[in-house]
Amino acid sequence: MTRSGQEYLEGLRDGRGIWLDGERIEDVTAHPAFRSTAASFAGLYDLADDPAHHPVLVRGGVRRAYAVPRSYEDLVARRQAFRTTARASYGFLGRTPDYMAAGAAGFAAAPAVFTGETFDGAEHALAFHRRLAEGDLHTAFTLGNPAPGQGEDDLTLRVVAERDGGIVVRGAKTVGTGAVFADEILVGTIEPLPADDTGHAVTFSVRPGTPGLRLISRTSYEARSRSVFDHPLSSRYDENDAMLVCEDVFVPWERVLTYRDPATTGAVWWQTPAYVNFVHQSATRFWTKLEFLTGLAILISRSHGTGKLPPVTQAIGRLLGMVAQAKAFVLAAEASYEQVDGGRGGVRPGQEISFAQRIMAGELYPRAVQDIKLLAGGALVQLPASGRDLLHPELGPLVRRYFGSPGHPAEDRLKLLKLAWDALGSEFAGRHEQYERFYHGAPHVYLTMQTWAGAAEECESLAQDCLDGYGLGTTR
């Protein structure tokens, strides 16, 4: 069954150990650094109860993102659900509940991958998917590693003890995007491990309130925002990023998915549909986000009175082309769908197109932001410090007179430009540009996987065919 937003918020009050600016945060639903974003996540849960969105978001009593797609039509239906969720935050909430839901569905589609030489996690992976789906849980993950160390100074999360009921882990993982707002956190590694690195070869799920677990939050952009008028995005959609630190945290066996098996620990991402399912969700969100940014560019050009100038119309045309490009990758990945485990695990989006989307998105986003900044010009750097200036008895008339433009009253124009700055030039915006480059891991990881995906063989074959067709004695 799906949860309400209120039920989701109540689940966050579990004594989780979140730290920000030297302070332990007792309740993320009430603290000014997190409460508005928590409410935004709650709003995503309430979408499922909206009669207009329920048929798109829910299937068989659970969120559609949890369903294992069995056909091309199922992939399209899942994408429509992703689009509905993405539009609710204009693409600025990346790790929404449907993200890990799709990943868990990827695990459930190929559970045999979790059966390794030293540990059989197949049933645990299926139980993980079932628990999330039936509980309608919001799950984050953290797969990156801190700076490397050795021996006693090893900082990366690792297994330090084994007990009858489970394992004990110690160390850290990065970057836990949205982890402070999650019901559970999946911990693992997406980078290939050496065959003898069994200590770090573990994948498990843990609740944020587990004893010994801490989440060290980065700066909260929500806390720094003055108001929704001045910071319309960062005040509501700062999903946060945190380092997960475990100090001898106990993990029951039933929550362990891989154990002391480097090959299996990496394979669960690349040999199941989990990774391409992530890309399906994130590519749909990216397309939606580019639509929003392009709409901002159009509104800014109209506000400036430059909308009909040839250089501006050309710039808008380029941005619309980027939107079409982002859309094309989503549709192409669906159209090139592949069977999983001979069809027994349903279907997944095409792997080659999915990997290529990651390359495209990381390169395209900074270009789009730069193009819109050029259209906005200097108007973004001389905005009044606060919307309160409009309400001041002495200052207000001056602001209303000098910050407006023909057909665009000062309040409306400032509201637009404040939104543009929050999306394009603020610290929140800088984080998003970096996020779009790295949220699926370092490029060297997925670029390497792209060379293993099969496309390299076809490219090499075509070039070799040309080489084989001539020699020293070849004549025209």
Residue pairs with C-beta under 8 A, 6 or more apart in sequence:
1 61
1 62
1 134
1 136
2 45
2 48
2 49
2 58
2 61
2 62
2 63
2 136
3 11
3 45
3 135
3 136
4 45
4 46
4 49
5 39
5 41
5 42
5 43
5 44
5 45
5 46
6 42
7 45
8 41
8 42
8 45
8 138
8 183
9 29
9 38
9 39
9 42
11 183
12 27
12 28
12 29
12 38
12 181
12 183
13 27
13 29
14 207
14 208
14 209
15 209
16 28
16 180
16 207
16 208
16 209
16 213
16 215
17 24
17 208
17 209
17 213
17 214
17 215
18 24
18 25
18 28
18 180
18 208
18 214
18 215
18 217
18 242
19 25
19 214
19 215
19 216
19 217
20 33
20 217
20 220
20 223
25 31
25 33
25 34
25 180
25 217
28 34
28 35
28 38
28 180
28 181
29 35
29 38
29 39
32 222
32 223
33 217
33 220
33 222
33 223
34 180
34 181
34 220
34 222
34 240
35 222
36 222
36 235
36 236
37 181
37 222
37 236
37 237
37 238
37 239
37 240
38 181
39 236
40 88
40 89
40 93
40 236
40 237
41 93
41 96
41 97
41 138
41 181
43 88
44 85
44 88
44 89
44 93
44 96
44 97
45 97
45 136
47 53
47 57
47 84
47 85
47 88
48 54
48 57
48 58
48 63
53 84
56 64
56 77
56 80
56 81
56 84
57 63
57 64
57 81
57 84
57 85
58 64
59 67
59 77
60 67
62 133
62 134
62 136
63 81
63 97
63 98
63 101
63 133
63 136
64 77
64 78
64 81
65 78
65 81
65 82
65 97
65 98
65 101
65 102
65 105
65 281
66 101
66 102
66 104
66 105
66 129
66 132
66 133
67 74
67 78
67 105
68 105
68 108
68 109
68 345
68 346
69 75
69 78
69 105
69 337
69 346
69 347
69 348
70 346
70 347
71 346
71 347
72 334
72 335
72 337
72 347
74 346
74 347
75 280
75 334
75 337
75 347
75 349
76 334
78 102
78 280
79 280
79 284
79 330
79 334
81 98
82 98
82 280
82 281
82 284
82 285
83 284
83 288
85 96
85 97
85 98
85 285
86 96
86 284
86 285
86 288
86 289
87 288
89 96
89 236
89 237
90 233
90 237
90 288
90 289
90 292
91 285
91 286
91 288
91 289
91 290
91 291
91 292
92 233
92 237
92 289
92 423
92 432
93 178
93 237
93 239
94 177
94 178
94 239
94 282
94 285
94 435
94 439
95 140
95 177
95 178
95 239
96 281
96 285
97 136
97 137
97 138
97 139
98 281
99 278
99 281
99 282
100 132
100 138
100 139
100 140
100 141
100 186
101 132
101 133
101 139
102 274
102 277
102 278
102 280
102 281
103 141
103 186
103 274
103 275
103 277
103 278
104 128
104 129
104 132
104 133
104 139
104 274
105 129
105 273
105 277
106 272
106 273
106 274
106 275
106 276
106 277
106 278
106 348
107 114
107 125
107 126
107 128
107 129
107 257
107 268
107 272
107 274
108 125
108 126
108 129
108 130
109 272
109 273
109 340
109 341
109 345
109 346
109 348
110 271
110 272
110 273
110 340
110 341
110 345
111 122
111 123
111 125
111 126
112 122
112 341
113 264
113 267
113 268
113 271
113 272
114 120
114 121
114 122
114 124
114 125
114 257
114 258
114 264
114 268
115 121
115 122
115 264
116 258
116 259
116 261
116 263
116 264
117 261
117 263
117 264
118 198
118 259
118 260
118 261
119 256
119 258
119 259
119 260
119 261
119 264
121 203
121 256
121 257
121 258
121 259
121 264
124 253
124 254
124 255
124 256
124 257
125 257
125 268
127 254
128 186
128 205
128 255
128 257
131 137
132 139
132 184
135 183
137 183
137 184
138 178
138 181
138 182
138 183
138 184
139 182
139 183
139 184
139 185
139 186
139 205
140 176
140 177
140 178
140 179
140 181
140 182
140 184
140 185
140 186
141 176
141 185
141 186
141 187
141 188
142 173
142 174
142 175
142 176
142 179
142 185
142 186
142 187
142 244
143 173
143 187
143 188
143 189
143 190
143 191
143 441
144 173
144 174
144 175
144 441
145 155
145 156
145 157
145 172
145 173
145 174
145 189
145 191
146 155
146 156
146 171
146 172
146 173
146 174
146 243
147 155
148 155
148 156
149 155
149 156
154 171
155 171
155 172
156 171
156 172
156 173
156 200
157 169
157 170
157 171
157 172
157 173
157 187
157 200
157 202
157 244
157 246
158 169
158 170
158 171
158 199
158 200
158 202
159 167
159 168
159 169
159 199
159 202
159 259
159 260
160 168
160 169
160 170
160 248
161 167
161 168
161 248
162 168
163 250
165 250
165 252
165 253
166 250
166 251
166 252
166 253
166 255
166 256
167 202
167 204
167 250
167 251
167 253
167 256
167 259
168 248
168 249
168 250
168 251
169 187
169 202
169 204
169 246
169 248
169 249
169 251
170 246
170 247
170 248
170 249
171 245
171 246
172 243
172 244
172 245
172 246
173 187
173 243
173 244
174 243
174 244
175 241
175 242
175 243
176 185
176 215
176 241
176 242
176 243
176 244
177 239
177 240
177 241
177 435
177 439
178 239
178 240
178 241
179 185
179 208
179 215
179 240
179 241
179 242
179 244
180 208
180 215
180 217
180 240
180 242
181 239
181 240
182 208
183 207
183 208
184 205
184 206
184 207
184 208
185 205
185 206
185 207
185 208
185 244
186 203
186 204
186 205
187 202
187 203
187 204
187 205
187 206
187 244
188 202
188 203
188 204
188 257
188 258
188 265
188 268
188 269
189 200
189 201
189 203
189 265
189 266
190 266
190 269
190 275
190 441
190 445
191 266
191 441
191 442
191 445
192 262
192 266
193 200
193 201
193 262
193 265
193 266
194 262
195 262
195 263
196 262
197 262
198 260
198 261
198 262
199 260
200 262
201 258
201 259
201 260
201 261
201 262
201 264
201 265
202 256
202 258
202 259
202 260
202 265
203 256
203 257
203 258
203 259
203 265
203 268
204 251
204 255
204 256
204 257
205 255
205 257
206 213
206 249
206 251
206 255
208 215
210 249
210 250
211 249
211 250
212 246
212 247
212 248
212 249
212 250
213 244
213 245
213 246
213 247
213 249
214 244
214 245
214 247
215 242
215 243
215 244
215 245
216 242
216 243
216 245
217 240
217 241
217 242
218 240
218 241
218 242
219 427
220 238
220 240
221 231
221 234
221 238
221 426
221 427
221 428
221 431
222 234
222 235
222 236
222 238
224 231
224 234
224 427
225 231
225 234
225 235
226 386
226 387
227 235
227 386
227 387
228 235
228 236
229 387
229 415
229 418
230 386
230 387
230 418
231 418
231 422
231 426
231 428
232 415
232 418
232 419
232 422
233 419
233 422
233 423
233 428
234 422
234 426
234 427
234 428
238 428
241 431
257 268
258 264
258 265
258 268
268 274
269 275
270 449
272 340
273 340
273 345
273 348
273 349
275 354
275 440
275 449
276 333
276 348
276 349
276 350
276 351
276 354
277 348
277 349
278 440
279 333
279 349
279 354
279 355
279 357
279 358
279 440
280 330
280 333
280 334
280 349
280 354
282 361
282 439
282 440
283 326
283 329
283 330
283 333
283 354
283 357
283 361
284 330
286 326
286 357
286 361
286 365
286 436
287 323
287 326
287 327
287 329
287 330
290 319
290 322
290 323
290 326
290 364
290 365
290 368
291 323
292 423
293 319
293 368
293 369
293 372
293 423
293 424
294 316
294 319
294 320
294 322
294 323
294 368
294 372
296 372
296 416
296 419
296 420
296 423
297 315
297 316
297 319
297 371
297 372
297 375
298 307
298 316
299 416
300 372
300 375
300 376
300 379
300 416
300 417
300 420
301 307
301 312
301 316
301 375
302 408
303 405
303 408
303 413
303 416
303 417
304 375
304 377
304 379
304 405
305 405
305 406
306 312
306 375
307 313
312 375
315 371
315 374
315 375
316 375
318 371
319 368
319 371
319 372
322 364
322 367
322 368
325 360
325 364
326 360
326 361
326 364
329 353
329 356
329 357
329 360
330 357
332 350
332 353
333 349
333 350
333 353
333 354
333 357
334 349
334 350
335 350
336 349
336 350
336 352
336 353
337 347
337 348
337 349
337 350
338 347
338 348
338 349
338 350
338 351
339 345
339 346
339 347
340 346
340 347
340 348
351 453
351 454
352 450
352 453
352 454
352 455
355 446
355 449
355 450
355 453
356 450
358 440
358 443
358 446
359 443
359 446
359 447
359 450
361 436
362 436
362 437
362 438
362 443
365 433
365 436
365 437
366 433
366 436
366 437
369 424
369 429
369 433
372 420
372 424
373 380
373 424
373 425
376 417
376 420
376 424
379 417
380 417
380 420
380 421
380 424
380 425
383 414
383 417
383 418
383 421
384 390
384 399
384 403
384 414
387 414
387 415
387 418
389 395
389 396
389 399
390 396
390 399
390 400
390 410
390 411
390 414
392 399
399 410
399 414
400 409
400 410
400 411
401 410
402 410
403 410
403 413
403 414
404 410
404 413
405 413
408 416
421 429
422 428
422 429
423 429
423 432
437 443
440 446
450 456
